[in-house]
């Protein structure tokens, strides 16, 4: 019995209790996604420099507002994203076709802090594993008839800043939901041919908007052509 009494604490001391934590990222609402027409590209002058931006275009003000607030929550309420809390990937598919992916980015620092907080409560024999559950949205576009837009998109290869905002339709005009843009310092410009199976973007397939959603595509194209250098007043 004395041997067993000695062995039990020794065995317990070598058991690792693993805490599995699921971090659920706030998604873009189903309603706002139903009301999303697509994406648009714009330019905005900030401090004497023209910057390229990506806009999520919605049918109405409330949908644009909802999406804007979700994007802001991904970046912890901040407008400048230095670390990729908001992940945007632009995938060049070839033949003037592009896929745009928008989703919450990795949270390495926050995840490490969360794991440390769990371990601090029981510093011995404790480990923590954090998994993320997140939603992403994708838009596919063909710019074969808008080569000047494709030229702007290609310029992202050598740029280090991308603006992001949500827009809504006001009659025949497009208006930004907010005057403050998100300023992203990390984004990805990818070539389809260079992706591998470990990339999320690898598993996204380009779809033909005019075939899948002809009415939405027609309206988005018409409204996109309205934008020249900045949103209308």
Secondary structure, 3 states (H helix, E strand, C coil): CHHHHHHHHHHHHCCCEEEEEEEECCCCCHHHHHCEEEEEEEEEEECCEEEEEEEEEECCHHHHHHHHHHHHHHCCCCCEECCCCEEEEEEEEECCEEEEEEEECCCHHHHHHHHHHHHHHCCCCEEEEEEEECCEEEEEEECCCCHHHHHHHHHHHHCCCEEEEEEEEECCEEEECCCCCEEECCCEEEEHHHCCCCCHHHHCCCCCHHHHCHHHHHHHHHHHCCCCCCCCC
